[in-house]
Amino acid sequence: MGRRSRPTLQGLLDDSISDLLWPRAALMQLADSDVAQTEVDSGGYGNRAAHRWSATMEFMRMTAACDDESMALLVRDVNRIHATIRVPEDDEGCPAAGPGRRRPVFDPANQLWVAATWCHSMIETYRLLVAEIDEDVLDVLVADFARVGTLLQMDLVDWPADYAALQRCIRAGEARYPIPLARAAPWDPPETVLPGDVGRQVFTTYSHPRRVVRRMPRIKLFTWGMAGPQLRAAYGIDWTERHQERFEAEVAARRRHVMLTSAAWRRRAGRKQRRRAEARLRKHMTMSYSEIHARENRAPAS
């Protein structure tokens, strides 16, 4: 693509194109053995993938735009949500030990990988579907994205200093992917869910609005096309030349559409989502999915 761009972090995240960063980042996170086991136990993707997708984008957009006061409220809100996720215990009631244990969401190394996958997927999605980004702007975007890490209990000193360091972090994470990820066998009990099965739940259409359900086949094509050979190998995706041709054709069509659409128009929905979320946050109305259900369960039967 001949065009080059110099977006800010807020402008990039508000862009509707950035909504496509979430599935790829989720697949990268679930290919990590620690993150995968957490999601296997929680069932989060299978039960509320739409909520996870929307809330993740909402929090990132708010982080890029909010002031210090709002940021403190946002960190407290994310901590409250993450505190509901418990670490498995052994027979004596102590946190389970060993390499296969589920790590808590407050683990800094775990959260560094989560933030890195978001940042990497955000940049690569924009470069693929909108325009190339000047090299000096790439470094600024990576540095600014460290604000998102403050939501995730990440140690900021470990955050990559520039885009090249981010790429090294991503390559190191990809080298740890189990190939292939474990999946339930046909003879396993029907309730068995393993890391490879959770990855398939990223694309579930449960609770998504109809417009997203209609677009899900195209979203899957974009996601697996951007994923790269290592991530596809981890999930056992057989990516053929025909798939690559379809992917490139869809990318070309999307680029043409983007060229005919102003950046301000593409950012309209993202800005509205961010402003609504900021208003809720200031009124202390943001609730996690589990809390909403808890209130429903406590409500007297009519």
N, C-alpha and C positions, 0 to 999 in steps of 0.2 A: 504494500500500500504506500503510495507516494506521500500522502498527507502526514503531517506530524502535529502533535498536540501538546499543550502544557496545562493539563488540568490540575486543579487543587484537589485535596483529599475529599473535601465536602462536595465539590462539584462532581467528582468521579463516583462517589457513593450514592448521591442523589440520582444519578443517571439510571434510567430503567434497565439499561444493559447490565448493570451490576447485580441485578436480581439473579442472573445466571451464574454468579460466582458460587452460590451456596451449595448446589448439588456436588460439584467437583470437590470443593473444600471438605464437605461431609464425607465423601468417599475416601479422601486422603486421610482424614482423621480416623475413620473406622478401620483403615488398614494398619494402624498402629495397635499393637496388641493390648496396651493398657486402656486406651480409649474404647476399643471395641468391646472389651469385657464389661466396662461400665454400661455401655448401651445395650448389651445383651441382657444384663440384669434389670435395667430400668424399662426396657421396651419402648423407649421414647420415640424412636423413628416410626415404628409400626403403628403406634397409637395416636401420635400427634405430630406427624411430619410437617403438616401445613403450619401448625403453630410454631414449631421450631424454626422453620424457614422464615416466616414473617417476623418473629421476634428477634432473630439474629440480625436481619437487615435493619430492623427498627433501632436496635441498640447501637449498631455501628454508625448509622446515620446521625443519631443523637450525639454520639461521642465526638464525631468530627465537627459538630457545630456548637455544642453547649459551652457555657461558661463554667468557671470553677465551682460555683454553688450547685449548679445542675449536675456537674460531674460527680460531686460528692453524693448527691441523692441517687445518682445512677449506680455508682459503685455499691452503695448500701443495698439497693434493690437487687442487683445481681448476686451479691453475697447471700442475701436472704433466700433467693431461689436455689442457689447452689448448696446451701446448708441443708436442704431437704434430701440430698443424695448422701447415703450412708456408705461406709466402708464395710465389706463383709467381715464377720467375726468367726473365730474358730470355736471349738467346743468349750473353751474356757472363757469365752466372752471377750477375747482380745482381738485387735485387728489382725486379719489373716495375713500371714507373711509368705514370702516366696516369690519367685519370678512370675508366677501366673496369677497373683492376686490382683484384684481391681484397685487401681489407685484413685484416691479421692480427687474431686474436681479442683481442690485447692492446691494440688501439686504444681509447683512452678514450672518444672520441666515439661509436664504434660500440657499445661496451658500455653507455654511458649510454642509448642508444635501447633496447637489449635490456632493461635493468632497468626503464625507464619503461613498456615494453609489459607486462611482468609485473605491475607495480604497478597500472597502469590497468585491466588485465583482471581482476585480483584484486578490486579494489574494485567494478567495475561488475557482475561476476558475482554478488557477494554482494548488492548493492543490488537486482538484478533478481529473484533467486530466494529471498532470505531476508528482508531488511528494509532500509529506508532507514537510513543512518548519520548520526548527528548531525554537524553541520559542523565543530565543534571536534575531534571524533574523526577526521574525514577528514584534517585537518592533522597530527595525531599519527601516524596510520598512514603517511602519506607520509614524515614525518621518520624514523620507525622503520625504514622499508623501505630507507633508505640503507645499513643493515648488509649487505643483499644485494649492494649495489654493491661492497662491499669484496671480494667473491668474484670480481668481474669486471674488476679493474684499472681501475675507473672513478674519475675524479677527483671526490672527494666534494664539492669546492667547487662543482661544476657541477650537483649534484643539486638538483631543485626544492625551494624552501623550504617550500611548502605545496601544498594540493590545487589551488588556482587556477593556480599556476605549473606543476604537473604537466599540467593541461589545456592550457595554452599550449604546452608541450613536445610533447604528443601532436598537437595541431593542426598545429604546424610540421612534424612528421614526416609526417603524412598528406598535407600539401601537396606533399611530394616524391615521392609514389607515381607511377610511370609508369602511365598509363592508356591501353590495357591493358598488363599485363605481357607480355613476349615469351614466346611458346610455340612449340614445334617445329611446323613445318608438315608436312602429310602427305607431301610429297616430300623432306623432310630424311632423312638416314640414321637408321636405327632407334635408334641409341645416342645421338642428340642429346637433350640435356636442357637446357632453358632455365628462367629463374626462375619463369615461370608454371607450368611442369610440376612444379617442386619443391613449390610450394604445394599442389598436388593430393596430394602424397605425405604431407602432414600427417595425412590421414585413412586411411592404409593400415592394414589390419588385421593385417599380417604381425607375428607374434610376440606379439600381444596375447592375454591370457587370454580364454576363451570368453565370459565375462560382458560384457567390453568390446566384443567383436565383435558380440554381439547388440544392444548399445546404440548402435553407431556411427551408424546412420541418425538417431537422435534427437540424438546429439552434434553431427552435422553441421548439423541444423536449428537447434539452440541457437546454435552458433557463427556461422553465417551471419546468423542473426537479430540477434545482438548486434554483428556486425561493423560495421554501418552502411553507408551508401551508397557512401562513397569506397573502402573496402576491397573491397566487392563489385564495384564498377566496375573496380578494378585486376585482379581475377581473372576478369572477364567473367561474373559471376553475374547471371542474369536473375531478379530477385526480384519475384515477382508478388503481387497482393493475396491470392491463395489461399495462397501461402507465408506471408505475414504473418499471416493468420488461423490457420493451423496453428501457427505459432510462438507466437502469443499464447495459444492454447488449451493448448499444452504448458507454457508458463510458468505459467499459472493452475493447472494440475494439479500442477506441481512445487511451487508455493507451498503448496498445500493439504497436500501430503505433508510439507513442511518444518514446517508448523504443528503437525502431529500427531507430530512426532519431536523428542525433546529434543536440545538442542545438545550435551550430553555424549555422547549416542549417536552423533551425526553425526561427532564428533571422535575417536571410538574408533579407527578404522582409521588415521587420520592420526597419532595419538599412537604407535600400535604401530610404524608405518613409521619414524617419527622415532627412537624409542628403539632399534630394531634397527640403524638406520644409525649412530647415535651409538656403539653398542657396537662395530660394525665399524671405525669411524673410529679409536677409541681403540686398537684392536689393529692399526692400520695395515694393514687388510685390504681397503680400498676400492680397486678396480681399474677402469680404463677398459675399454671393450669391446675396443679394439685389443689391450690387454695380455692379456686373457683368451684371445683368439685366438692371440696370439704364444706363450703357454704351451702351448696345445693343439698348435700346429704343432711345438714343440720336443719334445713328449712322444714317446717311442719307440713305434713301431707295435706293436700287440699281435699 
